[in-house]
Amino acid sequence: MGDTEILKSIKLRIGIDDNLQDELLMDIIADANAMVLGYINQDGNLAFVVPADASWVIKDVAVKMFNRIGDEGKTSSGEGNVSNAWETIDLSQYADALDKHRNSNLRRRPGMRFV
C-alpha cells in the first residue's frame, strides 16, 4: 500500500475531507514508516519498504501521532469529569504483526545461553 492510499485511509479515520493538512499527515506517515522499518530492521534485516501486510501498523501509529499534536509530552490530563491518558507509542504492541518480518535467527538462537 503506497503513501497516497495510507493518506486517504488516515484522513477517513480522523475525519478530514480536505487537503489542508496533507503535508503534515505525509510527514507523520514518513515518521511512522521509519519507526516500523527501524523495528523490522533491528536484527540486520535490510527492508527498505514496509511489507503490505503491515501497512495497518503505519496507519494506527500515524493516527496516534496525529491525535497527540498539541499535547506532546503529556501523559494524562483532566477537566471536570473528563480525563484523558496518552499511551506511549511502543511498537512492541505490534510484535505479532511485525516480528515475522525480522531476521529472527540473529535475535534468538536455539540452545542454552550463559549471561
Biopython code that builds the backbone (N, CA, C, O; Angstrom):
import numpy as np
from Bio.PDB.StructureBuilder import StructureBuilder

atoms = [
    (1, "MET", "N", (0.850, -1.170, 0.000)),
    (1, "MET", "CA", (0.000, 0.000, 0.000)),
    (1, "MET", "C", (0.897, 1.235, 0.000)),
    (1, "MET", "O", (1.772, 1.366, 0.856)),
    (2, "GLY", "N", (0.689, 2.118, -0.934)),
    (2, "GLY", "CA", (1.510, 3.314, -1.051)),
    (2, "GLY", "C", (1.082, 4.416, -0.096)),
    (2, "GLY", "O", (0.031, 4.338, 0.541)),
    (3, "ASP", "N", (1.914, 5.440, -0.012)),
    (3, "ASP", "CA", (1.638, 6.548, 0.905)),
    (3, "ASP", "C", (0.330, 7.265, 0.580)),
    (3, "ASP", "O", (-0.345, 7.753, 1.486)),
    (4, "THR", "N", (-0.035, 7.336, -0.695)),
    (4, "THR", "CA", (-1.278, 8.014, -1.078)),
    (4, "THR", "C", (-2.490, 7.271, -0.532)),
    (4, "THR", "O", (-3.431, 7.888, -0.034)),
    (5, "GLU", "N", (-2.463, 5.942, -0.626)),
    (5, "GLU", "CA", (-3.573, 5.153, -0.094)),
    (5, "GLU", "C", (-3.608, 5.231, 1.428)),
    (5, "GLU", "O", (-4.680, 5.299, 2.028)),
    (6, "ILE", "N", (-2.428, 5.220, 2.048)),
    (6, "ILE", "CA", (-2.362, 5.346, 3.503)),
    (6, "ILE", "C", (-2.894, 6.710, 3.930)),
    (6, "ILE", "O", (-3.635, 6.807, 4.908)),
    (7, "LEU", "N", (-2.521, 7.766, 3.203)),
    (7, "LEU", "CA", (-3.016, 9.115, 3.499)),
    (7, "LEU", "C", (-4.542, 9.152, 3.433)),
    (7, "LEU", "O", (-5.186, 9.697, 4.330)),
    (8, "LYS", "N", (-5.124, 8.579, 2.384)),
    (8, "LYS", "CA", (-6.588, 8.558, 2.243)),
    (8, "LYS", "C", (-7.235, 7.828, 3.415)),
    (8, "LYS", "O", (-8.234, 8.292, 3.964)),
    (9, "SER", "N", (-6.675, 6.701, 3.792)),
    (9, "SER", "CA", (-7.224, 5.909, 4.882)),
    (9, "SER", "C", (-7.144, 6.663, 6.209)),
    (9, "SER", "O", (-8.094, 6.643, 6.992)),
    (10, "ILE", "N", (-6.027, 7.319, 6.463)),
    (10, "ILE", "CA", (-5.867, 8.068, 7.704)),
    (10, "ILE", "C", (-6.847, 9.241, 7.743)),
    (10, "ILE", "O", (-7.469, 9.496, 8.775)),
    (11, "LYS", "N", (-6.985, 9.945, 6.638)),
    (11, "LYS", "CA", (-7.925, 11.066, 6.590)),
    (11, "LYS", "C", (-9.349, 10.585, 6.844)),
    (11, "LYS", "O", (-10.120, 11.276, 7.509)),
    (12, "LEU", "N", (-9.704, 9.436, 6.337)),
    (12, "LEU", "CA", (-11.017, 8.857, 6.595)),
    (12, "LEU", "C", (-11.193, 8.555, 8.083)),
    (12, "LEU", "O", (-12.241, 8.843, 8.662)),
    (13, "ARG", "N", (-10.163, 7.976, 8.696)),
    (13, "ARG", "CA", (-10.231, 7.604, 10.116)),
    (13, "ARG", "C", (-10.348, 8.808, 11.045)),
    (13, "ARG", "O", (-11.025, 8.735, 12.070)),
    (14, "ILE", "N", (-9.693, 9.913, 10.693)),
    (14, "ILE", "CA", (-9.709, 11.072, 11.595)),
    (14, "ILE", "C", (-10.704, 12.142, 11.157)),
    (14, "ILE", "O", (-10.820, 13.185, 11.800)),
    (15, "GLY", "N", (-11.421, 11.885, 10.068)),
    (15, "GLY", "CA", (-12.498, 12.777, 9.657)),
    (15, "GLY", "C", (-12.063, 14.032, 8.928)),
    (15, "GLY", "O", (-12.675, 15.087, 9.096)),
    (16, "ILE", "N", (-11.025, 13.938, 8.125)),
    (16, "ILE", "CA", (-10.564, 15.077, 7.325)),
    (16, "ILE", "C", (-10.978, 14.846, 5.879)),
    (16, "ILE", "O", (-10.689, 13.797, 5.303)),
    (17, "ASP", "N", (-11.665, 15.841, 5.287)),
    (17, "ASP", "CA", (-12.090, 15.669, 3.897)),
    (17, "ASP", "C", (-11.550, 16.752, 2.966)),
    (17, "ASP", "O", (-12.031, 16.902, 1.843)),
    (18, "ASP", "N", (-10.547, 17.510, 3.429)),
    (18, "ASP", "CA", (-9.884, 18.483, 2.563)),
    (18, "ASP", "C", (-8.394, 18.152, 2.496)),
    (18, "ASP", "O", (-7.947, 17.159, 3.069)),
    (19, "ASN", "N", (-7.639, 18.976, 1.804)),
    (19, "ASN", "CA", (-6.213, 18.723, 1.617)),
    (19, "ASN", "C", (-5.326, 19.659, 2.452)),
    (19, "ASN", "O", (-4.111, 19.693, 2.254)),
    (20, "LEU", "N", (-5.915, 20.408, 3.372)),
    (20, "LEU", "CA", (-5.175, 21.428, 4.109)),
    (20, "LEU", "C", (-4.074, 20.855, 5.000)),
    (20, "LEU", "O", (-3.073, 21.526, 5.247)),
    (21, "GLN", "N", (-4.244, 19.634, 5.482)),
    (21, "GLN", "CA", (-3.253, 19.052, 6.391)),
    (21, "GLN", "C", (-2.475, 17.903, 5.760)),
    (21, "GLN", "O", (-1.821, 17.129, 6.460)),
    (22, "ASP", "N", (-2.550, 17.796, 4.439)),
    (22, "ASP", "CA", (-1.872, 16.686, 3.761)),
    (22, "ASP", "C", (-0.364, 16.678, 3.998)),
    (22, "ASP", "O", (0.228, 15.616, 4.190)),
    (23, "GLU", "N", (0.257, 17.848, 3.986)),
    (23, "GLU", "CA", (1.708, 17.910, 4.186)),
    (23, "GLU", "C", (2.072, 17.412, 5.590)),
    (23, "GLU", "O", (3.032, 16.658, 5.750)),
    (24, "LEU", "N", (1.315, 17.826, 6.595)),
    (24, "LEU", "CA", (1.530, 17.369, 7.959)),
    (24, "LEU", "C", (1.317, 15.857, 8.054)),
    (24, "LEU", "O", (2.129, 15.153, 8.654)),
    (25, "LEU", "N", (0.247, 15.364, 7.473)),
    (25, "LEU", "CA", (-0.050, 13.936, 7.529)),
    (25, "LEU", "C", (1.016, 13.115, 6.809)),
    (25, "LEU", "O", (1.374, 12.033, 7.275)),
    (26, "MET", "N", (1.524, 13.603, 5.692)),
    (26, "MET", "CA", (2.582, 12.876, 4.977)),
    (26, "MET", "C", (3.861, 12.836, 5.814)),
    (26, "MET", "O", (4.589, 11.843, 5.784)),
    (27, "ASP", "N", (4.140, 13.910, 6.561)),
    (27, "ASP", "CA", (5.299, 13.920, 7.450)),
    (27, "ASP", "C", (5.116, 12.897, 8.571)),
    (27, "ASP", "O", (6.059, 12.191, 8.929)),
    (28, "ILE", "N", (3.914, 12.817, 9.118)),
    (28, "ILE", "CA", (3.612, 11.832, 10.160)),
    (28, "ILE", "C", (3.721, 10.419, 9.605)),
    (28, "ILE", "O", (4.256, 9.530, 10.267)),
    (29, "ILE", "N", (3.215, 10.208, 8.392)),
    (29, "ILE", "CA", (3.312, 8.889, 7.748)),
    (29, "ILE", "C", (4.777, 8.502, 7.567)),
    (29, "ILE", "O", (5.146, 7.350, 7.795)),
    (30, "ALA", "N", (5.614, 9.459, 7.159)),
    (30, "ALA", "CA", (7.043, 9.180, 6.983)),
    (30, "ALA", "C", (7.682, 8.775, 8.308)),
    (30, "ALA", "O", (8.495, 7.851, 8.346)),
    (31, "ASP", "N", (7.320, 9.460, 9.397)),
    (31, "ASP", "CA", (7.857, 9.107, 10.719)),
    (31, "ASP", "C", (7.389, 7.722, 11.152)),
    (31, "ASP", "O", (8.184, 6.928, 11.653)),
    (32, "ALA", "N", (6.106, 7.429, 10.961)),
    (32, "ALA", "CA", (5.568, 6.111, 11.330)),
    (32, "ALA", "C", (6.236, 5.021, 10.501)),
    (32, "ALA", "O", (6.561, 3.951, 11.015)),
    (33, "ASN", "N", (6.438, 5.298, 9.223)),
    (33, "ASN", "CA", (7.110, 4.352, 8.329)),
    (33, "ASN", "C", (8.530, 4.075, 8.819)),
    (33, "ASN", "O", (8.973, 2.927, 8.847)),
    (34, "ALA", "N", (9.240, 5.139, 9.206)),
    (34, "ALA", "CA", (10.605, 4.983, 9.710)),
    (34, "ALA", "C", (10.633, 4.176, 11.008)),
    (34, "ALA", "O", (11.538, 3.368, 11.215)),
    (35, "MET", "N", (9.652, 4.390, 11.878)),
    (35, "MET", "CA", (9.581, 3.636, 13.126)),
    (35, "MET", "C", (9.390, 2.144, 12.847)),
    (35, "MET", "O", (10.054, 1.302, 13.452)),
    (36, "VAL", "N", (8.481, 1.826, 11.928)),
    (36, "VAL", "CA", (8.202, 0.422, 11.609)),
    (36, "VAL", "C", (9.415, -0.223, 10.946)),
    (36, "VAL", "O", (9.773, -1.353, 11.281)),
    (37, "LEU", "N", (10.044, 0.474, 10.020)),
    (37, "LEU", "CA", (11.244, -0.079, 9.380)),
    (37, "LEU", "C", (12.367, -0.264, 10.392)),
    (37, "LEU", "O", (13.103, -1.249, 10.331)),
    (38, "GLY", "N", (12.502, 0.674, 11.318)),
    (38, "GLY", "CA", (13.506, 0.527, 12.362)),
    (38, "GLY", "C", (13.267, -0.715, 13.210)),
    (38, "GLY", "O", (14.211, -1.407, 13.592)),
    (39, "TYR", "N", (12.013, -0.992, 13.499)),
    (39, "TYR", "CA", (11.678, -2.189, 14.272)),
    (39, "TYR", "C", (11.978, -3.447, 13.464)),
    (39, "TYR", "O", (12.586, -4.389, 13.972)),
    (40, "ILE", "N", (11.555, -3.456, 12.221)),
    (40, "ILE", "CA", (11.767, -4.635, 11.372)),
    (40, "ILE", "C", (13.258, -4.880, 11.135)),
    (40, "ILE", "O", (13.698, -6.029, 11.114)),
    (41, "ASN", "N", (14.027, -3.827, 10.959)),
    (41, "ASN", "CA", (15.436, -3.944, 10.586)),
    (41, "ASN", "C", (16.392, -4.064, 11.759)),
    (41, "ASN", "O", (17.601, -4.135, 11.540)),
    (42, "GLN", "N", (15.911, -4.090, 12.983)),
    (42, "GLN", "CA", (16.817, -4.073, 14.126)),
    (42, "GLN", "C", (17.688, -5.311, 14.248)),
    (42, "GLN", "O", (18.678, -5.281, 14.979)),
    (43, "ASP", "N", (17.361, -6.388, 13.569)),
    (43, "ASP", "CA", (18.174, -7.602, 13.628)),
    (43, "ASP", "C", (19.083, -7.754, 12.418)),
    (43, "ASP", "O", (19.643, -8.826, 12.192)),
    (44, "GLY", "N", (19.232, -6.696, 11.644)),
    (44, "GLY", "CA", (20.105, -6.761, 10.490)),
    (44, "GLY", "C", (19.388, -6.994, 9.177)),
    (44, "GLY", "O", (20.017, -6.996, 8.119)),
    (45, "ASN", "N", (18.073, -7.191, 9.228)),
    (45, "ASN", "CA", (17.288, -7.328, 8.008)),
    (45, "ASN", "C", (17.305, -5.972, 7.300)),
    (45, "ASN", "O", (17.183, -4.943, 7.964)),
    (46, "LEU", "N", (17.449, -5.940, 6.005)),
    (46, "LEU", "CA", (17.530, -4.663, 5.309)),
    (46, "LEU", "C", (16.314, -4.427, 4.434)),
    (46, "LEU", "O", (16.432, -4.333, 3.213)),
    (47, "ALA", "N", (15.150, -4.329, 5.051)),
    (47, "ALA", "CA", (13.925, -3.989, 4.334)),
    (47, "ALA", "C", (13.908, -2.478, 4.139)),
    (47, "ALA", "O", (14.195, -1.722, 5.067)),
    (48, "PHE", "N", (13.574, -2.050, 2.944)),
    (48, "PHE", "CA", (13.500, -0.624, 2.655)),
    (48, "PHE", "C", (12.067, -0.152, 2.507)),
    (48, "PHE", "O", (11.805, 1.049, 2.453)),
    (49, "VAL", "N", (11.137, -1.098, 2.439)),
    (49, "VAL", "CA", (9.720, -0.804, 2.299)),
    (49, "VAL", "C", (8.975, -1.647, 3.322)),
    (49, "VAL", "O", (9.279, -2.826, 3.501)),
    (50, "VAL", "N", (8.007, -1.049, 3.990)),
    (50, "VAL", "CA", (7.197, -1.796, 4.945)),
    (50, "VAL", "C", (6.349, -2.799, 4.171)),
    (50, "VAL", "O", (5.683, -2.424, 3.207)),
    (51, "PRO", "N", (6.363, -4.060, 4.574)),
    (51, "PRO", "CA", (5.554, -5.070, 3.889)),
    (51, "PRO", "C", (4.071, -4.681, 3.865)),
    (51, "PRO", "O", (3.567, -4.081, 4.814)),
    (52, "ALA", "N", (3.392, -5.018, 2.797)),
    (52, "ALA", "CA", (1.991, -4.632, 2.610)),
    (52, "ALA", "C", (1.102, -5.101, 3.754)),
    (52, "ALA", "O", (0.182, -4.391, 4.159)),
    (53, "ASP", "N", (1.373, -6.288, 4.274)),
    (53, "ASP", "CA", (0.519, -6.803, 5.347)),
    (53, "ASP", "C", (0.762, -6.107, 6.682)),
    (53, "ASP", "O", (0.090, -6.417, 7.665)),
    (54, "ALA", "N", (1.707, -5.175, 6.735)),
    (54, "ALA", "CA", (1.964, -4.413, 7.959)),
    (54, "ALA", "C", (1.611, -2.934, 7.789)),
    (54, "ALA", "O", (1.891, -2.131, 8.679)),
    (55, "SER", "N", (1.007, -2.565, 6.668)),
    (55, "SER", "CA", (0.669, -1.153, 6.446)),
    (55, "SER", "C", (-0.359, -0.648, 7.455)),
    (55, "SER", "O", (-0.418, 0.551, 7.728)),
    (56, "TRP", "N", (-1.165, -1.545, 8.006)),
    (56, "TRP", "CA", (-2.138, -1.118, 9.019)),
    (56, "TRP", "C", (-1.434, -0.586, 10.257)),
    (56, "TRP", "O", (-1.985, 0.257, 10.964)),
    (57, "VAL", "N", (-0.222, -1.065, 10.530)),
    (57, "VAL", "CA", (0.532, -0.579, 11.684)),
    (57, "VAL", "C", (0.903, 0.886, 11.463)),
    (57, "VAL", "O", (0.805, 1.701, 12.380)),
    (58, "ILE", "N", (1.329, 1.216, 10.248)),
    (58, "ILE", "CA", (1.663, 2.609, 9.930)),
    (58, "ILE", "C", (0.443, 3.492, 10.142)),
    (58, "ILE", "O", (0.548, 4.572, 10.723)),
    (59, "LYS", "N", (-0.715, 3.036, 9.673)),
    (59, "LYS", "CA", (-1.944, 3.823, 9.844)),
    (59, "LYS", "C", (-2.266, 4.023, 11.321)),
    (59, "LYS", "O", (-2.586, 5.135, 11.741)),
    (60, "ASP", "N", (-2.186, 2.970, 12.097)),
    (60, "ASP", "CA", (-2.518, 3.045, 13.509)),
    (60, "ASP", "C", (-1.565, 3.991, 14.242)),
    (60, "ASP", "O", (-2.001, 4.831, 15.029)),
    (61, "VAL", "N", (-0.284, 3.852, 13.986)),
    (61, "VAL", "CA", (0.715, 4.713, 14.627)),
    (61, "VAL", "C", (0.532, 6.167, 14.179)),
    (61, "VAL", "O", (0.624, 7.082, 14.997)),
    (62, "ALA", "N", (0.275, 6.380, 12.898)),
    (62, "ALA", "CA", (0.104, 7.746, 12.380)),
    (62, "ALA", "C", (-1.116, 8.428, 12.997)),
    (62, "ALA", "O", (-1.056, 9.616, 13.315)),
    (63, "VAL", "N", (-2.209, 7.707, 13.171)),
    (63, "VAL", "CA", (-3.399, 8.291, 13.805)),
    (63, "VAL", "C", (-3.083, 8.668, 15.248)),
    (63, "VAL", "O", (-3.488, 9.733, 15.714)),
    (64, "LYS", "N", (-2.362, 7.802, 15.957)),
    (64, "LYS", "CA", (-1.977, 8.123, 17.338)),
    (64, "LYS", "C", (-1.088, 9.366, 17.369)),
    (64, "LYS", "O", (-1.254, 10.225, 18.235)),
    (65, "MET", "N", (-0.149, 9.464, 16.431)),
    (65, "MET", "CA", (0.745, 10.623, 16.382)),
    (65, "MET", "C", (-0.037, 11.899, 16.079)),
    (65, "MET", "O", (0.215, 12.942, 16.683)),
    (66, "PHE", "N", (-0.983, 11.818, 15.146)),
    (66, "PHE", "CA", (-1.799, 12.981, 14.783)),
    (66, "PHE", "C", (-2.630, 13.441, 15.980)),
    (66, "PHE", "O", (-2.722, 14.639, 16.250)),
    (67, "ASN", "N", (-3.225, 12.502, 16.687)),
    (67, "ASN", "CA", (-4.091, 12.846, 17.822)),
    (67, "ASN", "C", (-3.326, 13.482, 18.973)),
    (67, "ASN", "O", (-3.938, 14.098, 19.845)),
    (68, "ARG", "N", (-2.021, 13.351, 18.998)),
    (68, "ARG", "CA", (-1.204, 13.939, 20.057)),
    (68, "ARG", "C", (-0.756, 15.360, 19.757)),
    (68, "ARG", "O", (-0.203, 16.027, 20.632)),
    (69, "ILE", "N", (-0.978, 15.827, 18.563)),
    (69, "ILE", "CA", (-0.493, 17.161, 18.203)),
    (69, "ILE", "C", (-1.082, 18.187, 19.166)),
    (69, "ILE", "O", (-2.295, 18.241, 19.370)),
    (70, "GLY", "N", (-0.218, 18.987, 19.744)),
    (70, "GLY", "CA", (-0.615, 19.977, 20.724)),
    (70, "GLY", "C", (-0.531, 19.452, 22.150)),
    (70, "GLY", "O", (-0.559, 20.233, 23.101)),
    (71, "ASP", "N", (-0.431, 18.150, 22.304)),
    (71, "ASP", "CA", (-0.352, 17.545, 23.632)),
    (71, "ASP", "C", (0.936, 16.749, 23.805)),
    (71, "ASP", "O", (1.006, 15.871, 24.665)),
    (72, "GLU", "N", (1.948, 17.040, 23.004)),
    (72, "GLU", "CA", (3.199, 16.314, 23.088)),
    (72, "GLU", "C", (3.766, 16.413, 24.498)),
    (72, "GLU", "O", (3.788, 17.489, 25.095)),
    (73, "GLY", "N", (4.214, 15.304, 25.011)),
    (73, "GLY", "CA", (4.816, 15.277, 26.330)),
    (73, "GLY", "C", (3.847, 14.986, 27.457)),
    (73, "GLY", "O", (4.273, 14.614, 28.550)),
    (74, "LYS", "N", (2.554, 15.147, 27.219)),
    (74, "LYS", "CA", (1.571, 14.858, 28.268)),
    (74, "LYS", "C", (1.364, 13.354, 28.391)),
    (74, "LYS", "O", (1.405, 12.623, 27.401)),
    (75, "THR", "N", (1.146, 12.920, 29.592)),
    (75, "THR", "CA", (0.768, 11.518, 29.792)),
    (75, "THR", "C", (-0.689, 11.408, 30.183)),
    (75, "THR", "O", (-1.320, 10.380, 29.939)),
    (76, "SER", "N", (-1.239, 12.467, 30.794)),
    (76, "SER", "CA", (-2.658, 12.481, 31.126)),
    (76, "SER", "C", (-3.095, 13.906, 31.412)),
    (76, "SER", "O", (-2.274, 14.774, 31.707)),
    (77, "SER", "N", (-4.401, 14.138, 31.321)),
    (77, "SER", "CA", (-4.964, 15.430, 31.680)),
    (77, "SER", "C", (-6.418, 15.208, 32.073)),
    (77, "SER", "O", (-7.012, 14.184, 31.732)),
    (78, "GLY", "N", (-6.981, 16.159, 32.782)),
    (78, "GLY", "CA", (-8.366, 16.033, 33.184)),
    (78, "GLY", "C", (-9.010, 17.387, 33.351)),
    (78, "GLY", "O", (-8.352, 18.378, 33.668)),
    (79, "GLU", "N", (-10.314, 17.408, 33.132)),
    (79, "GLU", "CA", (-11.077, 18.628, 33.318)),
    (79, "GLU", "C", (-12.487, 18.209, 33.708)),
    (79, "GLU", "O", (-13.187, 17.568, 32.924)),
    (80, "GLY", "N", (-12.897, 18.562, 34.894)),
    (80, "GLY", "CA", (-14.214, 18.150, 35.367)),
    (80, "GLY", "C", (-14.287, 16.639, 35.499)),
    (80, "GLY", "O", (-13.442, 16.023, 36.149)),
    (81, "ASN", "N", (-15.283, 16.055, 34.889)),
    (81, "ASN", "CA", (-15.472, 14.603, 34.941)),
    (81, "ASN", "C", (-14.788, 13.877, 33.794)),
    (81, "ASN", "O", (-14.890, 12.655, 33.686)),
    (82, "VAL", "N", (-14.098, 14.609, 32.946)),
    (82, "VAL", "CA", (-13.466, 14.015, 31.772)),
    (82, "VAL", "C", (-11.957, 13.958, 31.986)),
    (82, "VAL", "O", (-11.334, 14.954, 32.354)),
    (83, "SER", "N", (-11.384, 12.791, 31.754)),
    (83, "SER", "CA", (-9.925, 12.679, 31.833)),
    (83, "SER", "C", (-9.420, 11.944, 30.602)),
    (83, "SER", "O", (-10.118, 11.108, 30.027)),
    (84, "ASN", "N", (-8.218, 12.264, 30.217)),
    (84, "ASN", "CA", (-7.580, 11.649, 29.051)),
    (84, "ASN", "C", (-6.219, 11.127, 29.460)),
    (84, "ASN", "O", (-5.545, 11.713, 30.307)),
    (85, "ALA", "N", (-5.817, 10.020, 28.853)),
    (85, "ALA", "CA", (-4.474, 9.476, 29.076)),
    (85, "ALA", "C", (-3.903, 9.091, 27.724)),
    (85, "ALA", "O", (-4.603, 8.531, 26.880)),
    (86, "TRP", "N", (-2.632, 9.393, 27.525)),
    (86, "TRP", "CA", (-1.971, 9.076, 26.273)),
    (86, "TRP", "C", (-0.989, 7.949, 26.520)),
    (86, "TRP", "O", (-0.166, 8.018, 27.434)),
    (87, "GLU", "N", (-1.076, 6.932, 25.720)),
    (87, "GLU", "CA", (-0.125, 5.831, 25.834)),
    (87, "GLU", "C", (1.099, 6.146, 24.994)),
    (87, "GLU", "O", (1.011, 6.869, 24.002)),
    (88, "THR", "N", (2.222, 5.611, 25.386)),
    (88, "THR", "CA", (3.415, 5.788, 24.565)),
    (88, "THR", "C", (3.268, 4.937, 23.313)),
    (88, "THR", "O", (2.634, 3.883, 23.334)),
    (89, "ILE", "N", (3.849, 5.398, 22.251)),
    (89, "ILE", "CA", (3.796, 4.632, 21.010)),
    (89, "ILE", "C", (4.942, 3.640, 21.056)),
    (89, "ILE", "O", (6.093, 3.974, 20.775)),
    (90, "ASP", "N", (4.602, 2.427, 21.412)),
    (90, "ASP", "CA", (5.567, 1.358, 21.584)),
    (90, "ASP", "C", (5.256, 0.282, 20.553)),
    (90, "ASP", "O", (4.198, -0.344, 20.604)),
    (91, "LEU", "N", (6.161, 0.071, 19.632)),
    (91, "LEU", "CA", (5.901, -0.887, 18.560)),
    (91, "LEU", "C", (5.863, -2.332, 19.033)),
    (91, "LEU", "O", (5.479, -3.220, 18.272)),
    (92, "SER", "N", (6.254, -2.580, 20.275)),
    (92, "SER", "CA", (6.181, -3.959, 20.757)),
    (92, "SER", "C", (4.738, -4.442, 20.829)),
    (92, "SER", "O", (4.490, -5.648, 20.816)),
    (93, "GLN", "N", (3.783, -3.515, 20.904)),
    (93, "GLN", "CA", (2.388, -3.932, 20.893)),
    (93, "GLN", "C", (1.953, -4.475, 19.529)),
    (93, "GLN", "O", (0.898, -5.097, 19.408)),
    (94, "TYR", "N", (2.769, -4.235, 18.514)),
    (94, "TYR", "CA", (2.503, -4.747, 17.172)),
    (94, "TYR", "C", (3.423, -5.922, 16.833)),
    (94, "TYR", "O", (3.540, -6.306, 15.670)),
    (95, "ALA", "N", (4.069, -6.484, 17.840)),
    (95, "ALA", "CA", (5.076, -7.532, 17.628)),
    (95, "ALA", "C", (4.541, -8.709, 16.823)),
    (95, "ALA", "O", (5.247, -9.237, 15.964)),
    (96, "ASP", "N", (3.314, -9.125, 17.082)),
    (96, "ASP", "CA", (2.756, -10.265, 16.352)),
    (96, "ASP", "C", (2.745, -10.021, 14.848)),
    (96, "ASP", "O", (2.976, -10.942, 14.065)),
    (97, "ALA", "N", (2.478, -8.793, 14.449)),
    (97, "ALA", "CA", (2.421, -8.471, 13.022)),
    (97, "ALA", "C", (3.792, -8.192, 12.428)),
    (97, "ALA", "O", (4.019, -8.463, 11.249)),
    (98, "LEU", "N", (4.711, -7.655, 13.227)),
    (98, "LEU", "CA", (5.999, -7.210, 12.694)),
    (98, "LEU", "C", (7.134, -8.216, 12.844)),
    (98, "LEU", "O", (8.051, -8.238, 12.024)),
    (99, "ASP", "N", (7.083, -9.050, 13.883)),
    (99, "ASP", "CA", (8.202, -9.959, 14.130)),
    (99, "ASP", "C", (8.434, -10.949, 12.996)),
    (99, "ASP", "O", (9.567, -11.383, 12.792)),
    (100, "LYS", "N", (7.413, -11.310, 12.268)),
    (100, "LYS", "CA", (7.604, -12.261, 11.173)),
    (100, "LYS", "C", (8.445, -11.673, 10.044)),
    (100, "LYS", "O", (8.923, -12.409, 9.181)),
    (101, "HIS", "N", (8.628, -10.351, 10.044)),
    (101, "HIS", "CA", (9.437, -9.701, 9.013)),
    (101, "HIS", "C", (10.854, -9.423, 9.488)),
    (101, "HIS", "O", (11.655, -8.849, 8.750)),
    (102, "ARG", "N", (11.174, -9.829, 10.728)),
    (102, "ARG", "CA", (12.514, -9.619, 11.258)),
    (102, "ARG", "C", (13.376, -10.837, 10.977)),
    (102, "ARG", "O", (12.870, -11.937, 10.750)),
    (103, "ASN", "N", (14.664, -10.628, 10.995)),
    (103, "ASN", "CA", (15.619, -11.707, 10.793)),
    (103, "ASN", "C", (15.862, -12.358, 12.151)),
    (103, "ASN", "O", (16.874, -12.106, 12.804)),
    (104, "SER", "N", (14.915, -13.200, 12.563)),
    (104, "SER", "CA", (14.891, -13.696, 13.938)),
    (104, "SER", "C", (16.070, -14.584, 14.311)),
    (104, "SER", "O", (16.334, -14.763, 15.500)),
    (105, "ASN", "N", (16.792, -15.147, 13.341)),
    (105, "ASN", "CA", (17.909, -16.001, 13.726)),
    (105, "ASN", "C", (19.039, -15.191, 14.367)),
    (105, "ASN", "O", (19.879, -15.767, 15.057)),
    (106, "LEU", "N", (19.080, -13.908, 14.164)),
    (106, "LEU", "CA", (20.060, -13.062, 14.845)),
    (106, "LEU", "C", (19.569, -12.647, 16.225)),
    (106, "LEU", "O", (20.360, -12.257, 17.084)),
    (107, "ARG", "N", (18.278, -12.732, 16.429)),
    (107, "ARG", "CA", (17.673, -12.288, 17.674)),
    (107, "ARG", "C", (17.682, -13.386, 18.719)),
    (107, "ARG", "O", (18.061, -13.144, 19.865)),
    (108, "ARG", "N", (17.278, -14.569, 18.349)),
    (108, "ARG", "CA", (17.215, -15.686, 19.290)),
    (108, "ARG", "C", (17.813, -16.913, 18.637)),
    (108, "ARG", "O", (17.428, -17.291, 17.531)),
    (109, "ARG", "N", (18.728, -17.516, 19.305)),
    (109, "ARG", "CA", (19.318, -18.749, 18.792)),
    (109, "ARG", "C", (18.929, -19.882, 19.709)),
    (109, "ARG", "O", (18.880, -19.706, 20.926)),
    (110, "PRO", "N", (18.654, -21.034, 19.151)),
    (110, "PRO", "CA", (18.275, -22.170, 19.997)),
    (110, "PRO", "C", (19.437, -22.610, 20.873)),
    (110, "PRO", "O", (20.600, -22.362, 20.554)),
    (111, "GLY", "N", (19.113, -23.256, 21.967)),
    (111, "GLY", "CA", (20.148, -23.774, 22.853)),
    (111, "GLY", "C", (20.263, -22.972, 24.121)),
    (111, "GLY", "O", (19.427, -22.119, 24.419)),
    (112, "MET", "N", (21.290, -23.254, 24.850)),
    (112, "MET", "CA", (21.489, -22.587, 26.137)),
    (112, "MET", "C", (22.262, -21.295, 25.945)),
    (112, "MET", "O", (23.097, -21.162, 25.050)),
    (113, "ARG", "N", (21.953, -20.353, 26.819)),
    (113, "ARG", "CA", (22.666, -19.073, 26.820)),
    (113, "ARG", "C", (23.214, -18.822, 28.202)),
    (113, "ARG", "O", (22.509, -19.000, 29.196)),
    (114, "PHE", "N", (24.437, -18.419, 28.275)),
    (114, "PHE", "CA", (25.038, -18.064, 29.547)),
    (114, "PHE", "C", (25.269, -16.570, 29.560)),
    (114, "PHE", "O", (25.852, -16.008, 28.633)),
    (115, "VAL", "N", (24.808, -15.936, 30.616)),
    (115, "VAL", "CA", (24.987, -14.491, 30.725)),
    (115, "VAL", "C", (25.712, -14.121, 31.982)),
    (115, "VAL", "O", (25.948, -12.939, 32.234)),
]
sb = StructureBuilder()
sb.init_structure("model")
sb.init_model(0)
sb.init_chain("A")
sb.init_seg("    ")
for serial, (resi, resn, name, xyz) in enumerate(atoms, 1):
    if name == "N":
        sb.init_residue(resn, " ", resi, " ")
    sb.init_atom(name, np.array(xyz, "f"), 0.0, 1.0, " ", f" {name:<3s}", serial, name[0])
structure = sb.get_structure()
